[in-house]
Amino acid sequence: MAMLLVIYLVTILIMYLAMLATYRPQAAYHHGMLFAVMLPPYAMDDPSVREVQARFKTQFRQVTFGSLIALLPLGLLYAQMAYQTIYFLVWLTVFVIVIVIPFRRAFQATLALKREREWFVGAKRVIHSDLRVAQLKNKRSAPLWLFILPFAMSIGYIGWTASDSARSLVLPVTSLAITTLFFLVSFGMRKVKGKVYSANSEVNLSLNQAKRRMWSYGWLFMAILENIHFLLIDCLLMQESTVWKSEWFVISLLFTAIPLGIMLAVHYRVRMLEQEVLAHDGKIIYSDDDEYWGNGFTYHNPNDRSVFVTKRVGIGFTVNSATPVGKLLVSGSMIVFAAVIVGVSFLLIRSELTSPVLSVTSEHNVHIDYPMYSYDFKIGDIEELQLVDVIPKGTKTNGEATNQYARGNFRLKDIGRSKLYVVKNNPPYIQIKLKDLYVFYNEKDALQTKSLYAQLQSQVQAK
């Protein structure tokens, strides 16, 4: 499973670099902020501030280095895909939690110094009344009806997949869910809290409209791209090719990089526009609302009805957890995330500890018992029964495939739809030909496989 390990490592590398690019620069004074705390420029000369910066750099370096050391077991679990996957998910979860600890501590220390020294900047609790027009008039944003295109792609994909019983609906349904998510994000951005940049309301209006326009088209393009991504992966899965895994890896990497590239391009284009406009405006306003940023990156303001607000740390937008919709999004995301981690771990451990069991009932039915992929057929439905040493190459359509096991639904070269319940590289295998399907089965012990084959053969001959 070298390809699986490569996929995990590439995912980790992307996450690792993203976190470093997000939190490491927070130690530098930029746009009137240090560690997401608004400070006047002269505050940077205070020795206590420099001490907070130095402590953050030391702690951040320790966390990032320790996270790399914690990756070693991922390679040691190379031969055990289930436990390797669980460790990968746990590492990602812990990493996301731990990597922000130095920043949170630095934010709290900086905010405490600000309150102690009374370093307040600009107006407190600035009311964004002059931006109501920008929130109501979004003619420059991508029209929501343009999402008809990605929705049509998703629904057409589902219909095409449903017409072929050999295909799984998992990918098309996921594609529709992601399209819906992008649509909701694009819709929600029309109510994003406007940002006060200047005392000039026209500047505020134009910058906020431009930001909404860029991001709305970005979400639309990403929805279209991800539909294409899932369709290409589905097509590769159905190919009877021995190199599809490398193609899948390249396409997945490409369609991960492109959305990230779009987000970065939009973010920096907005930043460049802000700098260009404000450089000629001369009426910049700083809004001192640190009290609503509980730890520097989460926003909780009961006086603000906006569901989404611009992030202080990182790219894009965050949720106002004080609103009903914000509370639902935050709690729902946490529940879904926990359910995915627990559910995937449970399925993988069960797969690792459970083996398929083939038995012949008194009613002359063959029953293969295995969670989620159990299968029954009649002895009389068997058209051909063989004991073979090789299984044709193919691809998984809906099942489990590790370096040790293959269980579930597959499409095999030359013979098509098949159900596999086999220990890999452990011949012989029982090959059963039904009307429109092949079934392959074996045990870890070759003698048990041969004994089951003899039992089935006697039943077939008796019929």
TIDREN-14705 format. One record per residue (C-alpha): x, y, z. Coordinates in steps of 0.1 Angstrom, whole numbers. Layout:
N
<xx = X	yy = Y	zz = Z>
...
# end
This chain:
463
<xx = 0	yy = 0	zz = 0>
<xx = 28	yy = 24	zz = -9>
<xx = 3	yy = 46	zz = -28>
<xx = -19	yy = 49	zz = 2>
<xx = 11	yy = 60	zz = 24>
<xx = 21	yy = 86	zz = -3>
<xx = -15	yy = 100	zz = -3>
<xx = -14	yy = 103	zz = 35>
<xx = 20	yy = 120	zz = 34>
<xx = 10	yy = 145	zz = 7>
<xx = -22	yy = 153	zz = 26>
<xx = -1	yy = 158	zz = 58>
<xx = 24	yy = 180	zz = 39>
<xx = -4	yy = 202	zz = 25>
<xx = -20	yy = 206	zz = 60>
<xx = 15	yy = 211	zz = 76>
<xx = 25	yy = 239	zz = 52>
<xx = -10	yy = 255	zz = 54>
<xx = -8	yy = 257	zz = 92>
<xx = 28	yy = 270	zz = 91>
<xx = 18	yy = 297	zz = 66>
<xx = -12	yy = 306	zz = 87>
<xx = 2	yy = 309	zz = 122>
<xx = 39	yy = 315	zz = 119>
<xx = 35	yy = 350	zz = 103>
<xx = 13	yy = 361	zz = 133>
<xx = 45	yy = 368	zz = 153>
<xx = 51	yy = 398	zz = 130>
<xx = 33	yy = 432	zz = 133>
<xx = 11	yy = 435	zz = 102>
<xx = -19	yy = 457	zz = 93>
<xx = -20	yy = 470	zz = 129>
<xx = -22	yy = 435	zz = 145>
<xx = 1	yy = 412	zz = 164>
<xx = -12	yy = 377	zz = 172>
<xx = -46	yy = 389	zz = 160>
<xx = -47	yy = 417	zz = 186>
<xx = -50	yy = 453	zz = 174>
<xx = -20	yy = 473	zz = 187>
<xx = -6	yy = 508	zz = 181>
<xx = 28	yy = 508	zz = 164>
<xx = 46	yy = 521	zz = 195>
<xx = 36	yy = 490	zz = 215>
<xx = 61	yy = 470	zz = 195>
<xx = 89	yy = 487	zz = 214>
<xx = 77	yy = 473	zz = 247>
<xx = 101	yy = 445	zz = 260>
<xx = 71	yy = 424	zz = 272>
<xx = 58	yy = 423	zz = 237>
<xx = 91	yy = 411	zz = 223>
<xx = 92	yy = 385	zz = 251>
<xx = 58	yy = 372	zz = 239>
<xx = 71	yy = 370	zz = 204>
<xx = 102	yy = 351	zz = 214>
<xx = 82	yy = 326	zz = 235>
<xx = 58	yy = 320	zz = 207>
<xx = 86	yy = 313	zz = 182>
<xx = 102	yy = 288	zz = 206>
<xx = 69	yy = 270	zz = 214>
<xx = 58	yy = 269	zz = 178>
<xx = 91	yy = 254	zz = 167>
<xx = 88	yy = 227	zz = 194>
<xx = 52	yy = 219	zz = 183>
<xx = 60	yy = 217	zz = 146>
<xx = 91	yy = 195	zz = 152>
<xx = 73	yy = 173	zz = 176>
<xx = 45	yy = 168	zz = 151>
<xx = 70	yy = 155	zz = 126>
<xx = 85	yy = 131	zz = 151>
<xx = 49	yy = 118	zz = 158>
<xx = 46	yy = 108	zz = 121>
<xx = 71	yy = 79	zz = 125>
<xx = 45	yy = 53	zz = 135>
<xx = 26	yy = 60	zz = 103>
<xx = 55	yy = 44	zz = 84>
<xx = 58	yy = 16	zz = 109>
<xx = 21	yy = 7	zz = 104>
<xx = 28	yy = 2	zz = 66>
<xx = 16	yy = -34	zz = 66>
<xx = -16	yy = -27	zz = 86>
<xx = -38	yy = -4	zz = 65>
<xx = -66	yy = -2	zz = 90>
<xx = -44	yy = 9	zz = 119>
<xx = -24	yy = 32	zz = 96>
<xx = -55	yy = 50	zz = 85>
<xx = -68	yy = 54	zz = 121>
<xx = -34	yy = 68	zz = 131>
<xx = -35	yy = 92	zz = 102>
<xx = -69	yy = 105	zz = 112>
<xx = -58	yy = 108	zz = 149>
<xx = -26	yy = 125	zz = 139>
<xx = -44	yy = 151	zz = 118>
<xx = -69	yy = 158	zz = 146>
<xx = -43	yy = 162	zz = 173>
<xx = -21	yy = 183	zz = 150>
<xx = -49	yy = 208	zz = 142>
<xx = -56	yy = 211	zz = 179>
<xx = -19	yy = 213	zz = 191>
<xx = -5	yy = 236	zz = 164>
<xx = -27	yy = 265	zz = 175>
<xx = -18	yy = 263	zz = 212>
<xx = 13	yy = 285	zz = 210>
<xx = -8	yy = 311	zz = 190>
<xx = -36	yy = 310	zz = 216>
<xx = -12	yy = 315	zz = 244>
<xx = 5	yy = 344	zz = 225>
<xx = -29	yy = 360	zz = 218>
<xx = -40	yy = 358	zz = 254>
<xx = -6	yy = 372	zz = 266>
<xx = -7	yy = 401	zz = 241>
<xx = -43	yy = 409	zz = 249>
<xx = -35	yy = 410	zz = 286>
<xx = -6	yy = 434	zz = 279>
<xx = -29	yy = 456	zz = 258>
<xx = -55	yy = 458	zz = 286>
<xx = -28	yy = 464	zz = 312>
<xx = -10	yy = 492	zz = 292>
<xx = -44	yy = 505	zz = 278>
<xx = -32	yy = 503	zz = 242>
<xx = -65	yy = 508	zz = 226>
<xx = -67	yy = 516	zz = 188>
<xx = -94	yy = 536	zz = 170>
<xx = -130	yy = 533	zz = 179>
<xx = -143	yy = 505	zz = 201>
<xx = -173	yy = 485	zz = 188>
<xx = -175	yy = 503	zz = 155>
<xx = -211	yy = 500	zz = 141>
<xx = -210	yy = 492	zz = 104>
<xx = -241	yy = 512	zz = 95>
<xx = -226	yy = 527	zz = 64>
<xx = -222	yy = 492	zz = 50>
<xx = -258	yy = 482	zz = 50>
<xx = -260	yy = 492	zz = 13>
<xx = -231	yy = 469	zz = 5>
<xx = -249	yy = 440	zz = 23>
<xx = -282	yy = 446	zz = 4>
<xx = -268	yy = 454	zz = -30>
<xx = -248	yy = 425	zz = -43>
<xx = -253	yy = 429	zz = -80>
<xx = -216	yy = 425	zz = -86>
<xx = -215	yy = 390	zz = -70>
<xx = -219	yy = 359	zz = -90>
<xx = -257	yy = 353	zz = -96>
<xx = -269	yy = 323	zz = -76>
<xx = -286	yy = 309	zz = -107>
<xx = -252	yy = 302	zz = -121>
<xx = -251	yy = 273	zz = -97>
<xx = -276	yy = 256	zz = -120>
<xx = -245	yy = 244	zz = -139>
<xx = -227	yy = 225	zz = -111>
<xx = -261	yy = 212	zz = -97>
<xx = -270	yy = 199	zz = -132>
<xx = -236	yy = 182	zz = -134>
<xx = -242	yy = 165	zz = -100>
<xx = -277	yy = 154	zz = -107>
<xx = -268	yy = 142	zz = -142>
<xx = -239	yy = 123	zz = -126>
<xx = -262	yy = 106	zz = -101>
<xx = -286	yy = 96	zz = -129>
<xx = -259	yy = 82	zz = -150>
<xx = -244	yy = 62	zz = -121>
<xx = -278	yy = 49	zz = -110>
<xx = -284	yy = 34	zz = -145>
<xx = -254	yy = 11	zz = -140>
<xx = -257	yy = -14	zz = -112>
<xx = -219	yy = -19	zz = -112>
<xx = -213	yy = 17	zz = -101>
<xx = -215	yy = 30	zz = -65>
<xx = -236	yy = 61	zz = -57>
<xx = -211	yy = 72	zz = -30>
<xx = -191	yy = 95	zz = -53>
<xx = -220	yy = 112	zz = -71>
<xx = -239	yy = 118	zz = -39>
<xx = -207	yy = 132	zz = -23>
<xx = -203	yy = 154	zz = -54>
<xx = -239	yy = 168	zz = -49>
<xx = -232	yy = 174	zz = -12>
<xx = -201	yy = 194	zz = -20>
<xx = -219	yy = 214	zz = -46>
<xx = -247	yy = 222	zz = -21>
<xx = -220	yy = 232	zz = 5>
<xx = -204	yy = 256	zz = -20>
<xx = -238	yy = 270	zz = -29>
<xx = -247	yy = 276	zz = 8>
<xx = -213	yy = 293	zz = 14>
<xx = -218	yy = 315	zz = -16>
<xx = -253	yy = 324	zz = -5>
<xx = -242	yy = 330	zz = 31>
<xx = -214	yy = 354	zz = 19>
<xx = -241	yy = 378	zz = 7>
<xx = -247	yy = 384	zz = 44>
<xx = -211	yy = 386	zz = 54>
<xx = -203	yy = 413	zz = 79>
<xx = -189	yy = 442	zz = 60>
<xx = -155	yy = 456	zz = 70>
<xx = -149	yy = 492	zz = 78>
<xx = -117	yy = 502	zz = 60>
<xx = -120	yy = 540	zz = 58>
<xx = -140	yy = 570	zz = 69>
<xx = -150	yy = 572	zz = 33>
<xx = -182	yy = 551	zz = 29>
<xx = -177	yy = 548	zz = -9>
<xx = -144	yy = 531	zz = -3>
<xx = -160	yy = 507	zz = 21>
<xx = -188	yy = 500	zz = -3>
<xx = -165	yy = 493	zz = -33>
<xx = -140	yy = 472	zz = -14>
<xx = -167	yy = 450	zz = 2>
<xx = -186	yy = 445	zz = -30>
<xx = -153	yy = 436	zz = -48>
<xx = -144	yy = 411	zz = -21>
<xx = -179	yy = 395	zz = -23>
<xx = -177	yy = 393	zz = -61>
<xx = -143	yy = 376	zz = -62>
<xx = -152	yy = 351	zz = -35>
<xx = -186	yy = 343	zz = -51>
<xx = -171	yy = 334	zz = -84>
<xx = -143	yy = 315	zz = -66>
<xx = -169	yy = 292	zz = -49>
<xx = -187	yy = 287	zz = -82>
<xx = -156	yy = 277	zz = -101>
<xx = -146	yy = 253	zz = -72>
<xx = -181	yy = 236	zz = -74>
<xx = -177	yy = 230	zz = -111>
<xx = -141	yy = 217	zz = -107>
<xx = -150	yy = 193	zz = -79>
<xx = -178	yy = 178	zz = -100>
<xx = -153	yy = 172	zz = -128>
<xx = -129	yy = 157	zz = -102>
<xx = -154	yy = 131	zz = -89>
<xx = -165	yy = 122	zz = -124>
<xx = -128	yy = 116	zz = -135>
<xx = -122	yy = 95	zz = -104>
<xx = -153	yy = 74	zz = -111>
<xx = -142	yy = 68	zz = -147>
<xx = -108	yy = 57	zz = -136>
<xx = -123	yy = 33	zz = -110>
<xx = -142	yy = 16	zz = -138>
<xx = -112	yy = 11	zz = -160>
<xx = -96	yy = -23	zz = -162>
<xx = -61	yy = -7	zz = -159>
<xx = -32	yy = -16	zz = -137>
<xx = -20	yy = 20	zz = -136>
<xx = -52	yy = 37	zz = -126>
<xx = -40	yy = 43	zz = -90>
<xx = -12	yy = 66	zz = -102>
<xx = -36	yy = 84	zz = -125>
<xx = -61	yy = 87	zz = -96>
<xx = -33	yy = 101	zz = -74>
<xx = -22	yy = 127	zz = -99>
<xx = -58	yy = 138	zz = -106>
<xx = -67	yy = 140	zz = -69>
<xx = -35	yy = 160	zz = -62>
<xx = -43	yy = 183	zz = -91>
<xx = -79	yy = 189	zz = -80>
<xx = -67	yy = 196	zz = -45>
<xx = -41	yy = 221	zz = -56>
<xx = -64	yy = 240	zz = -80>
<xx = -91	yy = 249	zz = -53>
<xx = -63	yy = 259	zz = -29>
<xx = -48	yy = 279	zz = -57>
<xx = -81	yy = 296	zz = -63>
<xx = -86	yy = 305	zz = -27>
<xx = -50	yy = 319	zz = -24>
<xx = -54	yy = 339	zz = -56>
<xx = -87	yy = 354	zz = -45>
<xx = -73	yy = 362	zz = -10>
<xx = -42	yy = 379	zz = -24>
<xx = -61	yy = 397	zz = -51>
<xx = -84	yy = 411	zz = -24>
<xx = -54	yy = 421	zz = -3>
<xx = -38	yy = 439	zz = -33>
<xx = -70	yy = 457	zz = -41>
<xx = -73	yy = 469	zz = -4>
<xx = -37	yy = 481	zz = -4>
<xx = -41	yy = 499	zz = -37>
<xx = -73	yy = 517	zz = -28>
<xx = -64	yy = 526	zz = 8>
<xx = -30	yy = 539	zz = -2>
<xx = -47	yy = 567	zz = -21>
<xx = -75	yy = 572	zz = 5>
<xx = -57	yy = 584	zz = 36>
<xx = -88	yy = 578	zz = 58>
<xx = -80	yy = 543	zz = 72>
<xx = -101	yy = 533	zz = 103>
<xx = -90	yy = 506	zz = 127>
<xx = -118	yy = 488	zz = 145>
<xx = -108	yy = 477	zz = 180>
<xx = -130	yy = 446	zz = 186>
<xx = -106	yy = 422	zz = 202>
<xx = -131	yy = 413	zz = 229>
<xx = -152	yy = 394	zz = 203>
<xx = -123	yy = 372	zz = 192>
<xx = -121	yy = 347	zz = 220>
<xx = -88	yy = 331	zz = 211>
<xx = -78	yy = 351	zz = 181>
<xx = -95	yy = 330	zz = 154>
<xx = -131	yy = 323	zz = 166>
<xx = -156	yy = 351	zz = 166>
<xx = -185	yy = 355	zz = 191>
<xx = -204	yy = 387	zz = 189>
<xx = -241	yy = 386	zz = 201>
<xx = -245	yy = 422	zz = 189>
<xx = -237	yy = 413	zz = 153>
<xx = -263	yy = 394	zz = 133>
<xx = -238	yy = 385	zz = 105>
<xx = -233	yy = 347	zz = 102>
<xx = -199	yy = 350	zz = 85>
<xx = -171	yy = 375	zz = 91>
<xx = -137	yy = 379	zz = 76>
<xx = -110	yy = 360	zz = 94>
<xx = -83	yy = 377	zz = 114>
<xx = -60	yy = 347	zz = 110>
<xx = -58	yy = 328	zz = 78>
<xx = -77	yy = 331	zz = 45>
<xx = -115	yy = 335	zz = 40>
<xx = -142	yy = 337	zz = 65>
<xx = -152	yy = 323	zz = 99>
<xx = -186	yy = 319	zz = 116>
<xx = -201	yy = 341	zz = 142>
<xx = -208	yy = 315	zz = 169>
<xx = -232	yy = 339	zz = 187>
<xx = -259	yy = 337	zz = 160>
<xx = -283	yy = 308	zz = 159>
<xx = -271	yy = 297	zz = 125>
<xx = -235	yy = 301	zz = 136>
<xx = -241	yy = 279	zz = 167>
<xx = -257	yy = 253	zz = 144>
<xx = -228	yy = 253	zz = 120>
<xx = -202	yy = 250	zz = 147>
<xx = -219	yy = 223	zz = 167>
<xx = -230	yy = 204	zz = 136>
<xx = -194	yy = 205	zz = 121>
<xx = -180	yy = 191	zz = 154>
<xx = -206	yy = 163	zz = 155>
<xx = -201	yy = 154	zz = 119>
<xx = -163	yy = 154	zz = 123>
<xx = -164	yy = 132	zz = 154>
<xx = -189	yy = 109	zz = 138>
<xx = -166	yy = 105	zz = 107>
<xx = -135	yy = 98	zz = 129>
<xx = -153	yy = 73	zz = 151>
<xx = -173	yy = 57	zz = 123>
<xx = -143	yy = 52	zz = 100>
<xx = -122	yy = 39	zz = 129>
<xx = -149	yy = 14	zz = 139>
<xx = -154	yy = 1	zz = 104>
<xx = -116	yy = -3	zz = 99>
<xx = -111	yy = -21	zz = 132>
<xx = -140	yy = -43	zz = 125>
<xx = -127	yy = -51	zz = 91>
<xx = -93	yy = -60	zz = 106>
<xx = -107	yy = -82	zz = 133>
<xx = -136	yy = -99	zz = 113>
<xx = -132	yy = -124	zz = 85>
<xx = -158	yy = -135	zz = 59>
<xx = -175	yy = -169	zz = 67>
<xx = -189	yy = -191	zz = 39>
<xx = -215	yy = -217	zz = 48>
<xx = -241	yy = -239	zz = 30>
<xx = -275	yy = -239	zz = 45>
<xx = -299	yy = -269	zz = 48>
<xx = -320	yy = -252	zz = 20>
<xx = -291	yy = -255	zz = -4>
<xx = -282	yy = -218	zz = -2>
<xx = -247	yy = -204	zz = 0>
<xx = -244	yy = -176	zz = 26>
<xx = -213	yy = -155	zz = 28>
<xx = -214	yy = -135	zz = 61>
<xx = -194	yy = -103	zz = 63>
<xx = -205	yy = -69	zz = 77>
<xx = -220	yy = -46	zz = 49>
<xx = -211	yy = -70	zz = 21>
<xx = -229	yy = -102	zz = 30>
<xx = -242	yy = -122	zz = 0>
<xx = -265	yy = -151	zz = -6>
<xx = -272	yy = -173	zz = -36>
<xx = -286	yy = -207	zz = -44>
<xx = -266	yy = -237	zz = -52>
<xx = -287	yy = -241	zz = -84>
<xx = -276	yy = -207	zz = -96>
<xx = -239	yy = -218	zz = -98>
<xx = -230	yy = -221	zz = -135>
<xx = -194	yy = -229	zz = -130>
<xx = -172	yy = -238	zz = -100>
<xx = -134	yy = -239	zz = -101>
<xx = -104	yy = -238	zz = -78>
<xx = -79	yy = -212	zz = -92>
<xx = -45	yy = -199	zz = -82>
<xx = -49	yy = -164	zz = -98>
<xx = -76	yy = -137	zz = -96>
<xx = -78	yy = -113	zz = -126>
<xx = -67	yy = -77	zz = -119>
<xx = -93	yy = -51	zz = -115>
<xx = -106	yy = -22	zz = -94>
<xx = -128	yy = -18	zz = -64>
<xx = -163	yy = -2	zz = -70>
<xx = -176	yy = -5	zz = -35>
<xx = -157	yy = -24	zz = -8>
<xx = -125	yy = -28	zz = 10>
<xx = -91	yy = -33	zz = -6>
<xx = -58	yy = -34	zz = 14>
<xx = -25	yy = -50	zz = 8>
<xx = -38	yy = -81	zz = 26>
<xx = -75	yy = -83	zz = 19>
<xx = -101	yy = -76	zz = -9>
<xx = -137	yy = -77	zz = 2>
<xx = -169	yy = -63	zz = -14>
<xx = -177	yy = -53	zz = -50>
<xx = -151	yy = -52	zz = -77>
<xx = -148	yy = -50	zz = -115>
<xx = -122	yy = -75	zz = -128>
<xx = -105	yy = -76	zz = -161>
<xx = -122	yy = -97	zz = -188>
<xx = -149	yy = -110	zz = -165>
<xx = -165	yy = -78	zz = -152>
<xx = -187	yy = -75	zz = -120>
<xx = -174	yy = -96	zz = -91>
<xx = -176	yy = -101	zz = -54>
<xx = -144	yy = -108	zz = -36>
<xx = -139	yy = -123	zz = -1>
<xx = -102	yy = -132	zz = -4>
<xx = -69	yy = -130	zz = 14>
<xx = -45	yy = -117	zz = -12>
<xx = -15	yy = -136	zz = -24>
<xx = -28	yy = -167	zz = -7>
<xx = -40	yy = -193	zz = -33>
<xx = -60	yy = -213	zz = -40>
<xx = -93	yy = -193	zz = -45>
<xx = -128	yy = -206	zz = -50>
<xx = -142	yy = -191	zz = -82>
<xx = -179	yy = -193	zz = -86>
<xx = -196	yy = -181	zz = -118>
<xx = -233	yy = -170	zz = -115>
<xx = -255	yy = -155	zz = -142>
<xx = -241	yy = -120	zz = -142>
<xx = -215	yy = -122	zz = -115>
<xx = -184	yy = -139	zz = -103>
<xx = -177	yy = -147	zz = -66>
<xx = -142	yy = -154	zz = -53>
<xx = -135	yy = -167	zz = -18>
<xx = -107	yy = -182	zz = 2>
<xx = -95	yy = -188	zz = 38>
<xx = -61	yy = -180	zz = 53>
<xx = -56	yy = -218	zz = 56>
<xx = -53	yy = -233	zz = 21>
<xx = -66	yy = -267	zz = 34>
<xx = -98	yy = -250	zz = 47>
<xx = -103	yy = -234	zz = 13>
<xx = -99	yy = -268	zz = -4>
<xx = -123	yy = -284	zz = 21>
<xx = -150	yy = -257	zz = 14>
<xx = -145	yy = -262	zz = -24>
<xx = -150	yy = -299	zz = -20>
<xx = -182	yy = -293	zz = 0>
<xx = -196	yy = -269	zz = -27>
<xx = -186	yy = -293	zz = -55>
<xx = -205	yy = -321	zz = -39>
<xx = -236	yy = -299	zz = -35>
<xx = -234	yy = -288	zz = -72>
<xx = -230	yy = -324	zz = -84>
<xx = -259	yy = -334	zz = -62>
<xx = -282	yy = -309	zz = -79>
# end
